[in-house]
Amino acid sequence: MEANKFDYGIWRILLTKLKKHSIYHLMIPLAGGIVVDIIIKLLFGDDNKVIKLIGPFNYHLLSLILGVWISWLIVMVILINQESKKRVDERTLATLEDTLNDATSYHGISVIPLTEWFEPAVQIYVTRILSRKLQQSSFRHERTLLFFSDEEYRRCTTELMDEYYYGKCLAHMHRDCGIPLSFIQRKDVFALFDKLDDPCKTRLDCDPRWTNTNNSNHRRRLSLRRFGNRIRNLDFALISKPDDSKAVLRLSKHGEKIIIKDVLEGDDAEPYAELVRLIQNTVYKSSKLKGHHNFIRNYGFSDLVQPVQKEDPAESYQQYRKKLFERMAKRGTPQFTIKNCTRWITIHDCSGDATVHMDFNEVKSYPKDETRERLLMSFTSKSGFSRAPKITEDFGGRVRWEWDDGPNSENQRRGFVVFDPPLKDDSISFSMETETYNAFQFNQRDRLDVADSALESVSFNPENFYDRYVLRVQFPVRQFPKEFKVHALNETKTRNYKEEKLIQKGFEYREQDSMVVLTLEKPLAGYTYKIVWSLPENDVDELRFSGPTAVIMRETIRRLATLSSDLAKAESVKNHLKKLQEQFTNASFGPDAIDDAGLEVVLHAFSDENHGLVMVASNDVNAAIVIRVGRSTVGQAYRRRALVSWIRNLHSDDSDFWDYGKGHSGIISIPLFYPVSGGIRTCVLSIATNSPDSGLLKIIQKLNDRHVRQAVLQHINVWYATSLAGALGLPDLRPRSPEAISR
């Protein structure tokens, strides 16, 4: 260390000291004196009464005094402005405390100059982190300094330089507190960046702003080492949580004020986590800092930082789960304890409907001395509709179901299991069953029409304390996925990887039964547990069609979708729909005649733009409603690839689901295909009535009769293959085999 003082050069040290104070103590006074002297000369000149009055010597002395005084004012204004600014941001400290609340480690990456480390705002920030370490001895706190300038690093190792003094104090502080303090010099910093891919660098936001223009792609390919001396966006901290999730605090320092710009979690934090992993691989060997990356050793101190003793991960996480249970209990959110609960979901083929059976065993109020009357339950689905649950087994006859009269969200229905009399010191067991229409999708296209993810899932959100919760999902044999994953999301909807690892032990894949089972021991209240699976891209029933068949199908759909822009075809299709309506009005099926002149005949086709089925033609009505696949008779017919019918029941709660419009008393919806015998779906034809006395309702009731059903299908398919095809300018679509048209 002694040699560095002379290697650096005493004159260079003095020059650096002079440069530090030159602005306030030389440049501003000199500029002020010159400017004042020039102004006076311009105003009065060399030959004026003022000079004659006070004399040349006093005149120049007055200019000098005035210049110094004005310079002093300028310096004072600058310094007072800096010193009077708010330098501690309370919101930043609050954000820091919230993020550190359940953290297990903090790794700070710093690019701020050493001379700024002991400003009040920085010290308060560091003290908050130290207080966390005092509260929890296992909390890991470490820091890495990035030197983007070789000159700055030389100054921190050269005596008589300010950087040396501040660096030594910083090393002392970290050594005494047992905090590993590493450093990386300019060459090694950019060597790390060379290991990152371009998308990662872009997400780190390291490029200068002038490279983020449309015509500067070639500039982005240049090495970052060519750009400036300091990448300020690399002032951040990586925080680890007990569930192995990461959070990143992006810091910004302006003058003496330090603020947290952003808190990043999940995928947004991953580029920063990758950079920290590269840094740790560079500065550590096993669990110790490498000597040439240990900042503390730069000042001759012995390295007293001992390797952190690793705790047993399983034991540590169990302690964390126990604390979560205690936290939820203190909040008072759970109102019941349930010994065992089994939820059996059976997914039906084609429709995607689900039957859900639930067994509750030993339900008790929580806390024990509280009286509880209602157990809240929510049914959440972005595409489905849940029927009112039925209590199928009630040990004691004191359980009933009630829907919540309050406002429900668009994708959620809430209700209550009501206990009469209420629970207090006793327990109760019961079973219930419900049905959810259109609960699940079988391909990515249908899924993406109703959700943001192409993955399908079933979830459980415990709001009470369960000793054990068993989730069984029974799939149709031909729709059984090959791969599943289990996810556990914490209260902020961030995945808890340690919880996922724990619950993975209770997951069973039963291919022979087309079933999966997830058994959860003491699931965490406030968490979300999911079974997730992938879907094929398209409907498995339509994947086998290609070539000319697919071409005609696409052309049929295109002409239906663009009817509004071809008035001649639109009018022709409408006339053929009116003729079909007349045929059904006058039709008889056995002894029953329809005799309903107000029948509504409508065509719906799938629109990629609207992500659903839209009305493209009708005999008398127009509606701009988008029908999701699986919703209403139209969406169900399209989903099931089969005839779907419905009659309004005044005592049922599902009319809003089945009716594709408003006020219908009965509907028949039939999907149409190419080839007609059951190929690729082109559209859905619906025949509906608003009359409660229409003969169509009697026909709907008889559709279970194979002969009646076959007669309706054959009539509709002949009309489609001849009349509708002709109106669209297509050839006759009838198959060669006459029997095939009735399917």
URRAWO-V59798 format. One record per helix or strand of 3 or more residues. SS is the DSSP state (a for helix, b for strand). FROM is the first residue (numbers start at 1). TO is the last residue. If there is no record, write none. Layout:
ss->SS from->FROM to->TO
ss->SS from->FROM to->TO
This chain:
ss->a from->2 to->8
ss->a from->10 to->44
ss->a from->49 to->54
ss->a from->56 to->84
ss->a from->90 to->100
ss->b from->103 to->110
ss->a from->114 to->116
ss->a from->120 to->135
ss->b from->140 to->146
ss->a from->150 to->156
ss->a from->162 to->177
ss->b from->180 to->184
ss->a from->186 to->194
ss->a from->198 to->204
ss->a from->209 to->211
ss->a from->217 to->220
ss->a from->224 to->226
ss->a from->232 to->234
ss->b from->236 to->241
ss->b from->246 to->254
ss->b from->257 to->265
ss->a from->267 to->283
ss->a from->291 to->293
ss->a from->295 to->299
ss->a from->313 to->331
ss->b from->336 to->347
ss->b from->354 to->365
ss->b from->372 to->380
ss->b from->390 to->394
ss->b from->399 to->403
ss->b from->412 to->423
ss->b from->427 to->437
ss->a from->444 to->450
ss->b from->456 to->460
ss->b from->465 to->474
ss->a from->477 to->479
ss->b from->484 to->489
ss->a from->497 to->506
ss->b from->507 to->510
ss->a from->511 to->513
ss->b from->515 to->521
ss->b from->528 to->533
ss->a from->547 to->561
ss->a from->563 to->565
ss->a from->567 to->585
ss->b from->600 to->607
ss->b from->612 to->618
ss->a from->632 to->640
ss->b from->644 to->647
ss->a from->655 to->658
ss->b from->666 to->674
ss->b from->680 to->689
ss->a from->696 to->701
ss->a from->706 to->727
ss->a from->738 to->742
